[in-house]
Amino acid sequence: MATCEVCENEYDKAFEVVVEGKHHTFDSFECAIHAMAPTCGHCGCKVIGCGVEADGNIFCCANCAREEGVTALVDRA
């Protein structure tokens, strides 16, 4: 059994995510999101969808980007 790196649960169905050669083990997508998903540069929520990006900053939506002064981004209609 593997141990989740977030909640430390030992689980026989744990899975591994490899990012830039570093291995991470999780027991659920919830823990994987908690550990791996970027955080919106304005509101702080976890960006689990596409999000938007400007000047190296990630935002959950164009509205949050606008609140940070980024005017060129728009959400898809």
N, C-alpha and C positions, 0 to 999 in steps of 0.2 A: 504494500500500500504506500501511496505517496502522501505527503503532507502539504497542505495549502500554505503558501507563503504569506497570505493575508490573515486568515482566521486560525491557522494551524490545525485544521480538521484533518484527520487521517481518513482517506477515502479511496475505495478501490476503483472508482471511476474518475479519478483526477486526470487532468490533461495538462499538457505542456505547451507553452507559447515561447517561441524563440524570436528575439528581437536583437538585431545587430550582433548575433552570435551568443547572446546571453539567454540562458534558459530560465523560465519562470514556470512554477507549478501552481495550479489552482484547482479547487474543488467545484467551482461554479463560475458561470459567466459574470455574476454579480461581483465576485472577488476579483476576477480578471479586469473588469471595468474599473473597479475601485483603484486598482494598482496601475493600470496601463493607460487608461483614457486621459487625454489632455484636459486641462481645465480652461474654461472660458476666461479670457483676459479681462472681462468686464464684470460678469455676474458670479463667476466662480463655479458654475455648474460643470459637471462632467460632460464632455462633448462625445456622445456615442454615435452620432450620425456624421454626416459629411462636414458640417460646420463651414466656416469661412476663414480665410487666412489673409493677413496683410502684414507686410514688413516683419515676417517671422512670428507674428502674434496670431493665436488661434482664438476664434470667437464662436459661440454656439449659433449665432445668427447675425444678419446684417444690422439689425437694430442695436445689438450690443457693440458691434464695430463702430457704428455711428456715434454711440455714446462715448466712445474713446477717440473720436475725431476722425475716423476713417470714413470718407464719404463716397469712395468709388465702388464699394461693394453693395450688391443687392441680393435679396433672397430670390430663389427661383419661384415663379408663379405657377 
